[in-house]
C-alpha cells in the first residue's frame, strides 16, 4: 500500500531498525504495509519487513506497532531466516507478495498469499530471542517496553473473538500468533523483561495520537478491490460481480470465495484462466482437481452468462456426498468455477447457489462500500452501547468494539477520549 499510513509504518519500522546494532541504518530496511485482511507481520532476509493493514488496525498505539516491527527486525538482524531459507525460496516469496502490495489480485488473492507466508519456520529459541530483542529495541527507541504485552493482548483477544464468532471452541490463532503464540509462559517472560527495561529507561512513549491519526480511514476487513463480504452477499466492484448465498451460509473471502452452510454443506467460487480449451477444459481440470473423472456437462445460461453444469457422487471420510460443478464464462480471459458439496440427500440446500452469480450494473458497482477505521472523539452523551451501534456489523457489535480498542466491558468513557470504530464508507 502507499499513502500516509504506509509512510508512517515505514518511519516507525526504520526507527526501530536502527536499534538493532551492527551499524544498521534506516535505509537498510524496506518496511511495507500490505493490503491484506489477514492479521500478520513477518520479515525475510535482506531487510524486508511487512505488516498487514488488518494487524495495524488492531493495534492501539505506536509503541505496540514498534514492538511488532522490532520482533520482525530482530529475526533479520539475528539472521534467523537465512538459516532456514534458500535464495530461490526467498525469490518466490518476494514474487508472491507483489499482488498483496498492490491489491491487484483477483478476489482477495493477495490476502491469501500473505496468509500462507509465515513461514520461515523459526525455532522456539529464535522466537524467544526475537522477543527479547524487540523489547530491547523498544526501550532503545524510547518507547514503553510494556507495550509488547499490550500488542500480544490485542492479538489474543481478537483470536478469541473470531473463534467465538465462528462457533469454534478452540481458537485458531491469527497468522502472527500461529508462529508467535501468546502462551502464558511467553507473556510472563516478556512482561518480566519489559519491567526490567522500564526500571532502567527514562522516557516511555506510546504516541497514541500520532498512531490514531495515521490509521484513521484505513481499510478494514475486505478491500473493495478484492471484493467485499457483507453477511451473505459478496460484491466485487472492479469485476462488477455480485453473489448472494442462501440463508444460513457464512462467507469467507480469500483466494476463493468460500461458504459454509447448514447440514455440513459448503461451496467455493474461484476465478480460473479460461485458456484455449474453453469452458469444457476448465470443467475437466476442476473435476481432476477434485480427484474425480471428468464427466458430461450440461450447457445452459445463468443470469445471461454462458455456463456448464454437472454433478457427481463421491465418497469421503465423513460418508457419501453430492458434488456440483458449475463453470461460467465471465469474459474473454476469465471463467469462474463454483463447486458445491453436500452430504448425500442434502443437495437441495446448495442447489440455489448456482443461480447466484450475476453481473452488476454500473450504478450498483459504484455503490459498493467497504469497511474502514474511523477514529472519533467520545461525546458527552456517548456510551459503549451507542458507539457499538455505529460499528459496521450485523452481530456482536459491542464485543467487536471492545476488542478493537482493548477495553473492558465496564470501561468508563471520558468525553474527548479517542476511540476506533469500523464503519461503512
Backbone torsions as a table, in degrees:
resi	resn	phi	psi	omega
1	UNK	NA	154.9	175.1
2	UNK	-122.6	168.7	178.3
3	UNK	114.7	-175.6	-175.2
4	UNK	-58.4	-41.3	-179.3
5	UNK	-63.8	-42.3	178.9
6	UNK	-64.9	-39.9	178.2
7	UNK	-63.8	-40.1	179.3
8	UNK	-64.0	-48.0	179.0
9	UNK	-58.7	-41.7	179.8
10	UNK	-62.1	-42.1	-177.7
11	UNK	-65.7	-40.9	179.1
12	UNK	-67.7	-44.7	180.0
13	UNK	-61.6	-40.8	-179.3
14	UNK	-74.4	-30.2	175.0
15	UNK	-63.4	-39.5	177.9
16	UNK	-72.2	-37.8	-175.1
17	UNK	-59.7	-36.2	-178.0
18	UNK	-70.0	-10.8	176.3
19	UNK	-81.7	-6.2	-172.2
20	UNK	-80.5	-3.0	173.6
21	UNK	80.1	-173.4	179.2
22	UNK	65.1	24.3	-179.2
23	UNK	73.2	21.9	-178.4
24	UNK	-60.8	136.6	176.9
25	UNK	-113.7	156.1	-179.7
26	UNK	-57.0	-40.6	-176.5
27	UNK	-72.5	-6.8	176.9
28	UNK	-75.8	-12.5	-176.2
29	UNK	-118.5	133.1	174.6
30	UNK	-103.5	109.1	-175.1
31	UNK	-107.8	124.1	-170.8
32	UNK	-127.9	135.5	171.3
33	UNK	-92.4	121.3	-176.2
34	UNK	-95.2	141.5	177.8
35	UNK	-84.0	77.8	-176.0
36	UNK	-139.7	143.7	178.3
37	UNK	-94.8	20.8	177.5
38	UNK	-102.8	135.6	176.6
39	UNK	-76.0	101.6	-176.0
40	UNK	-158.4	154.6	169.3
41	UNK	-149.9	147.0	-179.5
42	UNK	-163.6	168.2	178.7
43	UNK	-139.2	153.6	175.6
44	UNK	-132.3	155.0	-177.0
45	UNK	-53.8	149.5	-177.6
46	UNK	103.7	0.2	178.6
47	UNK	86.0	25.4	179.1
48	UNK	-96.9	118.8	-178.5
49	UNK	-123.6	133.1	-175.0
50	UNK	-129.6	144.3	168.8
51	UNK	-140.0	142.3	179.7
52	UNK	-85.6	154.0	177.9
53	UNK	-62.8	-30.3	-179.8
54	UNK	-65.7	-44.5	177.3
55	UNK	-67.3	-39.9	178.0
56	UNK	-57.4	-45.2	-178.7
57	UNK	-66.6	-22.8	-179.0
58	UNK	-79.3	-25.7	-179.7
59	UNK	-74.6	168.2	-171.6
60	UNK	-125.8	-5.8	173.0
61	UNK	-162.6	173.1	-175.1
62	UNK	-66.8	-33.6	-179.3
63	UNK	-65.4	-38.5	176.3
64	UNK	-63.1	-44.2	175.9
65	UNK	-59.8	-41.6	-179.0
66	UNK	-62.6	-34.9	178.0
67	UNK	-67.8	-45.7	178.7
68	UNK	-58.4	-45.3	177.8
69	UNK	-63.1	-42.5	-178.3
70	UNK	-63.6	-39.4	177.5
71	UNK	-61.1	-43.6	-178.6
72	UNK	-72.3	-38.8	174.7
73	UNK	-59.0	-38.2	-179.8
74	UNK	-60.6	-38.8	177.4
75	UNK	-60.8	-39.1	179.3
76	UNK	-70.0	-48.5	-176.1
77	UNK	-62.2	-36.0	-179.9
78	UNK	-86.2	2.1	176.5
79	UNK	58.7	34.7	179.8
80	UNK	-64.1	-46.5	-175.7
81	UNK	-65.0	-33.9	-178.1
82	UNK	-68.7	-16.9	176.3
83	UNK	-84.4	-5.9	-174.3
84	UNK	-120.5	-21.7	-169.5
85	UNK	-122.1	144.8	172.5
86	UNK	-85.9	161.3	178.8
87	UNK	-60.1	-39.4	-178.6
88	UNK	-66.3	-38.2	178.7
89	UNK	-64.8	-40.1	179.2
90	UNK	-66.2	-36.0	176.8
91	UNK	-62.9	-38.7	178.0
92	UNK	-63.4	-42.3	178.9
93	UNK	-62.4	-46.6	-179.3
94	UNK	-61.5	-39.5	178.6
95	UNK	-65.4	-40.0	-178.8
96	UNK	-66.7	-23.5	-178.7
97	UNK	-76.8	-15.2	-173.0
98	UNK	-55.0	-46.2	-178.8
99	UNK	-66.1	-34.9	180.0
100	UNK	-70.1	-32.0	178.4
101	UNK	-69.6	-42.8	-175.5
102	UNK	-88.1	-21.5	-175.4
103	UNK	73.6	20.8	-172.5
104	UNK	-93.1	-7.4	-175.8
105	UNK	-71.0	155.7	-174.8
106	UNK	-80.9	130.0	175.6
107	UNK	51.0	55.0	169.4
108	UNK	73.2	17.8	-173.2
109	UNK	-65.9	-34.4	177.6
110	UNK	-59.0	-40.0	178.5
111	UNK	-63.1	-39.0	-179.1
112	UNK	-67.7	-36.7	175.8
113	UNK	-58.5	-46.1	180.0
114	UNK	-62.3	-39.0	-178.8
115	UNK	-61.0	-29.9	-176.9
116	UNK	-90.6	-10.3	-172.6
117	UNK	-93.9	52.0	172.4
118	UNK	-80.4	-8.1	-124.8
119	UNK	-112.7	54.4	-177.1
120	UNK	-94.8	0.2	174.2
121	UNK	62.2	51.3	-178.5
122	UNK	-68.1	148.9	176.7
123	UNK	-77.4	166.1	178.7
124	UNK	-61.3	-39.1	-179.8
125	UNK	-66.8	-37.0	177.1
126	UNK	-65.8	-38.5	177.5
127	UNK	-65.4	-40.3	177.9
128	UNK	-63.7	-41.5	178.7
129	UNK	-63.1	-41.4	179.0
130	UNK	-64.8	-38.5	175.2
131	UNK	-58.9	-50.7	-176.4
132	UNK	-63.0	-42.9	178.1
133	UNK	-66.0	-39.5	178.7
134	UNK	-59.6	-42.3	177.2
135	UNK	-64.5	-41.1	179.1
136	UNK	-63.8	-40.3	178.5
137	UNK	-63.5	-38.4	177.9
138	UNK	-57.4	-50.1	-178.9
139	UNK	-62.8	-40.9	-179.2
140	UNK	-63.9	-29.9	179.5
141	UNK	-93.5	10.2	176.1
142	UNK	71.0	24.4	171.4
143	UNK	-91.8	163.2	175.8
144	UNK	-73.1	115.4	-179.2
145	UNK	-60.5	-26.7	-179.9
146	UNK	-69.7	-9.7	174.1
147	UNK	-62.3	-22.0	176.1
148	UNK	-59.7	-40.7	178.7
149	UNK	-70.0	-38.5	178.9
150	UNK	-63.1	-39.2	179.3
151	UNK	-63.4	-42.5	177.9
152	UNK	-65.4	-37.4	179.3
153	UNK	-63.7	-41.0	179.7
154	UNK	-61.9	-44.6	179.8
155	UNK	-68.2	-40.9	179.2
156	UNK	-63.6	-40.7	179.4
157	UNK	-65.9	-39.5	179.2
158	UNK	-66.6	-39.9	177.9
159	UNK	-60.1	-44.6	179.5
160	UNK	-64.7	-41.1	178.9
161	UNK	-62.0	-47.0	-179.5
162	UNK	-61.5	-37.7	178.5
163	UNK	-63.3	-43.5	-179.7
164	UNK	-66.5	-41.8	-178.7
165	UNK	-64.5	-30.1	-179.7
166	UNK	-94.1	5.4	175.7
167	UNK	71.7	26.8	179.3
168	UNK	-101.9	133.1	179.0
169	UNK	-75.8	-32.9	177.8
170	UNK	-106.5	129.3	-175.5
171	UNK	-76.2	128.5	168.4
172	UNK	-82.5	121.2	-173.0
173	UNK	-63.3	155.1	168.2
174	UNK	-58.0	163.2	-177.7
175	UNK	-60.5	-34.6	178.7
176	UNK	-72.8	-41.5	-179.4
177	UNK	-71.7	-22.4	-179.2
178	UNK	-65.7	-28.1	176.4
179	UNK	-108.1	-7.0	178.4
180	UNK	-132.9	61.3	-170.7
181	UNK	-60.1	136.5	-179.6
182	UNK	-86.4	59.2	179.9
183	UNK	-69.5	161.8	178.5
184	UNK	-58.7	-41.7	180.0
185	UNK	-62.0	-43.9	-178.1
186	UNK	-65.7	-46.1	-178.7
187	UNK	-63.6	-42.2	-179.9
188	UNK	-63.2	-41.9	-179.4
189	UNK	-65.3	-45.8	179.8
190	UNK	-63.6	-40.9	-179.4
191	UNK	-61.1	-43.2	-179.1
192	UNK	-65.0	-43.7	179.0
193	UNK	-64.9	-40.2	-179.9
194	UNK	-66.1	-40.4	180.0
195	UNK	-62.3	-37.7	176.9
196	UNK	-63.5	-41.4	178.7
197	UNK	-65.9	-38.0	180.0
198	UNK	-61.5	-41.7	-178.5
199	UNK	-62.9	-29.5	-178.6
200	UNK	-89.3	-27.8	-170.1
201	UNK	-80.9	161.8	173.9
202	UNK	-98.0	-91.1	-179.0
203	UNK	-65.4	143.6	179.1
204	UNK	-135.2	77.5	-173.4
205	UNK	-77.8	147.6	170.6
206	UNK	-117.5	-30.8	178.1
207	UNK	51.0	48.5	-176.3
208	UNK	-65.5	-42.2	-177.5
209	UNK	-63.7	-42.4	178.5
210	UNK	-61.8	-40.2	179.0
211	UNK	-64.3	-48.7	-178.5
212	UNK	-63.9	-37.2	176.3
213	UNK	-61.0	-38.0	-176.3
214	UNK	-70.6	-34.8	-175.1
215	UNK	-95.9	-4.8	178.8
216	UNK	-60.4	122.1	-178.0
217	UNK	91.8	-1.4	-178.7
218	UNK	-65.6	135.1	175.1
219	UNK	-58.5	145.1	179.2
220	UNK	-135.1	144.8	-172.7
221	UNK	61.3	-136.6	-173.3
222	UNK	-69.0	147.2	173.1
223	UNK	-96.1	139.4	-178.0
224	UNK	-58.1	-31.2	179.4
225	UNK	-69.4	-17.2	179.5
226	UNK	-113.5	6.9	-179.8
227	UNK	94.3	145.2	-174.9
228	UNK	-122.5	129.3	173.9
229	UNK	-95.2	128.8	172.3
230	UNK	-134.2	104.5	-176.5
231	UNK	63.1	-120.3	-179.7
232	UNK	-96.7	9.0	-176.9
233	UNK	-110.4	147.0	174.9
234	UNK	-129.3	129.9	-179.5
235	UNK	-131.8	129.5	178.0
236	UNK	-121.9	104.7	-172.9
237	UNK	-68.5	-36.9	-178.5
238	UNK	-63.7	-39.1	179.3
239	UNK	-89.4	-8.7	-173.2
240	UNK	55.7	43.4	-175.5
241	UNK	-109.0	135.2	176.0
242	UNK	-127.2	142.7	179.2
243	UNK	-147.3	132.8	180.0
244	UNK	-129.0	118.8	-179.7
245	UNK	-82.8	156.7	178.0
246	UNK	-66.4	166.1	177.2
247	UNK	-55.4	137.4	176.5
248	UNK	94.7	-4.0	-179.7
249	UNK	-97.4	145.9	174.6
250	UNK	-113.8	131.5	-176.0
251	UNK	-101.6	147.0	175.4
252	UNK	-134.2	127.0	-176.8
253	UNK	-103.2	112.0	177.2
254	UNK	-139.6	-133.4	175.4
255	UNK	-61.8	-31.1	171.8
256	UNK	-129.1	164.6	172.3
257	UNK	-88.8	114.6	-178.0
258	UNK	-107.4	157.8	177.5
259	UNK	-147.9	139.6	173.6
260	UNK	-121.5	141.7	-175.2
261	UNK	-137.5	-166.3	-176.4
262	UNK	-64.6	154.9	172.1
263	UNK	58.9	30.5	177.2
264	UNK	76.1	20.1	179.6
265	UNK	-84.7	156.4	179.5
266	UNK	-158.9	165.9	174.4
267	UNK	-152.0	163.9	176.0
268	UNK	-143.4	125.8	175.6
269	UNK	-109.5	124.4	-171.2
270	UNK	-137.1	136.8	172.9
271	UNK	-75.3	142.7	-177.9
272	UNK	-138.4	139.1	174.4
273	UNK	-65.0	130.6	-174.1
274	UNK	-69.4	-46.1	176.5
275	UNK	69.2	178.4	-176.7
276	UNK	-73.3	-23.0	-176.5
277	UNK	-78.1	-8.8	176.7
278	UNK	70.0	-163.8	-176.9
279	UNK	-61.1	-36.8	179.8
280	UNK	-62.2	-40.4	178.2
281	UNK	-66.9	-39.3	176.5
282	UNK	-61.6	-45.8	-179.3
283	UNK	-60.8	-44.8	-179.3
284	UNK	-60.8	-42.5	-178.8
285	UNK	-68.0	-34.6	179.2
286	UNK	-70.3	-39.9	174.9
287	UNK	-60.1	-43.0	-179.8
288	UNK	-64.6	-38.4	177.9
289	UNK	-63.0	-27.8	177.3
290	UNK	-83.1	-4.4	-177.0
291	UNK	78.6	22.0	-178.2
292	UNK	-118.8	149.8	178.1
293	UNK	-69.9	138.3	175.4
294	UNK	-56.8	145.4	-177.6
295	UNK	-138.2	170.9	-177.8
296	UNK	-62.1	139.1	179.9
297	UNK	-118.7	141.7	-178.2
298	UNK	-92.4	119.4	177.2
299	UNK	-71.2	143.8	179.6
300	UNK	-161.6	-179.8	171.8
301	UNK	-126.9	134.7	-178.5
302	UNK	-125.8	115.8	-177.8
303	UNK	51.2	39.5	178.0
304	UNK	84.5	-3.9	-178.2
305	UNK	-95.5	136.3	172.4
306	UNK	-66.1	134.6	-174.8
307	UNK	-149.3	159.7	170.9
308	UNK	-124.4	140.2	-176.0
309	UNK	-129.1	136.4	177.2
310	UNK	-150.3	163.1	-178.6
311	UNK	-138.5	157.5	178.8
312	UNK	-153.4	161.8	171.7
313	UNK	-108.0	142.9	179.6
314	UNK	-144.6	157.0	178.6
315	UNK	-108.2	129.4	177.3
316	UNK	-123.0	174.6	177.8
317	UNK	-62.0	-26.6	-179.7
318	UNK	-89.4	-1.8	179.8
319	UNK	121.0	-176.7	-178.4
320	UNK	-70.3	144.3	-179.9
321	UNK	-134.3	158.8	173.4
322	UNK	-103.7	126.9	-177.7
323	UNK	-114.1	130.0	176.1
324	UNK	-115.4	140.3	176.5
325	UNK	-129.8	126.3	172.9
326	UNK	-126.8	130.3	174.9
327	UNK	-118.6	135.6	-175.4
328	UNK	-119.5	138.3	170.8
329	UNK	-85.8	115.0	-177.8
330	UNK	-92.0	-46.9	174.5
331	UNK	-153.1	-166.9	-174.0
332	UNK	-66.5	-23.0	-175.7
333	UNK	-111.1	-22.4	-168.8
334	UNK	-122.6	137.3	170.0
335	UNK	-119.6	165.0	170.7
336	UNK	-122.1	139.5	174.2
337	UNK	-113.8	135.2	177.8
338	UNK	-118.8	117.2	177.6
339	UNK	-111.6	126.7	176.4
340	UNK	-118.6	144.5	-179.7
341	UNK	-132.7	132.9	178.9
342	UNK	-143.1	142.0	172.7
343	UNK	-55.9	150.5	-177.8
344	UNK	-53.5	130.3	-178.7
345	UNK	91.4	-6.1	-178.3
346	UNK	-111.1	14.5	-176.1
347	UNK	-61.3	-25.8	-179.5
348	UNK	-62.9	-24.5	-179.2
349	UNK	-67.8	-38.7	-176.4
350	UNK	-96.2	-9.3	-176.5
351	UNK	-55.2	-40.1	-177.9
352	UNK	-68.6	-15.0	-172.7
353	UNK	-63.5	-36.1	-176.9
354	UNK	-59.7	-26.2	-179.8
355	UNK	-89.3	7.8	-173.1
356	UNK	-87.2	-24.8	-176.6
357	UNK	-76.4	131.3	179.4
358	UNK	-155.4	165.7	173.9
359	UNK	-88.6	143.7	172.8
360	UNK	-93.2	152.9	171.8
361	UNK	-82.0	172.6	-174.9
362	UNK	-61.1	-38.5	-178.7
363	UNK	-66.4	-42.7	180.0
364	UNK	-66.4	-39.6	178.5
365	UNK	-62.2	-41.7	-178.1
366	UNK	-67.8	-20.2	-177.1
367	UNK	-88.5	-3.7	-178.9
368	UNK	-66.7	126.7	178.8
369	UNK	-110.5	167.7	176.0
370	UNK	-133.8	161.1	177.8
371	UNK	-80.6	140.1	176.6
372	UNK	-137.9	154.6	173.7
373	UNK	-77.5	131.8	174.7
374	UNK	-123.7	123.6	178.3
375	UNK	-94.0	122.4	-177.0
376	UNK	-124.5	159.4	172.9
377	UNK	-96.4	135.6	179.4
378	UNK	-66.7	126.7	177.2
379	UNK	-89.3	166.9	-174.2
380	UNK	-58.1	-36.4	-176.3
381	UNK	-94.8	1.1	-178.7
382	UNK	-70.4	144.1	172.2
383	UNK	-128.3	169.6	175.2
384	UNK	-57.7	-40.1	-178.8
385	UNK	-65.6	-42.7	-177.7
386	UNK	-69.8	-35.8	176.8
387	UNK	-70.0	-40.1	179.4
388	UNK	-62.4	-33.0	179.9
389	UNK	-64.0	-16.9	179.5
390	UNK	-89.8	-5.5	-179.9
391	UNK	-70.6	141.0	-172.9
392	UNK	-84.0	55.6	178.6
393	UNK	-139.9	152.9	179.6
394	UNK	-89.5	-9.8	-175.6
395	UNK	-142.3	157.0	171.7
396	UNK	48.4	42.4	-175.8
397	UNK	-63.6	-43.8	-178.3
398	UNK	-65.1	-44.7	-179.0
399	UNK	-63.3	-38.5	178.0
400	UNK	-65.2	-41.7	179.0
401	UNK	-61.9	-47.0	-179.0
402	UNK	-62.4	-42.0	-178.8
403	UNK	-68.0	-42.5	-179.6
404	UNK	-60.2	-33.6	-176.2
405	UNK	-107.2	5.2	-179.1
406	UNK	51.1	53.1	179.1
407	UNK	-109.9	145.2	173.1
408	UNK	-76.4	159.6	-178.7
409	UNK	-59.3	-25.9	-178.4
410	UNK	-103.6	25.4	-176.9
411	UNK	-58.2	136.0	177.1
412	UNK	-95.8	111.7	-179.6
413	UNK	-82.2	143.1	176.9
414	UNK	-115.6	138.7	178.3
415	UNK	-57.6	130.9	-179.5
416	UNK	98.2	-17.0	175.6
417	UNK	-61.1	150.7	176.9
418	UNK	-102.4	140.3	-175.0
419	UNK	-143.8	150.6	-179.8
420	UNK	-94.1	135.2	169.9
421	UNK	-120.6	160.8	169.0
422	UNK	-114.1	119.4	-173.0
423	UNK	-128.3	162.2	174.1
424	UNK	-83.0	133.4	174.1
425	UNK	-140.2	NA	NA
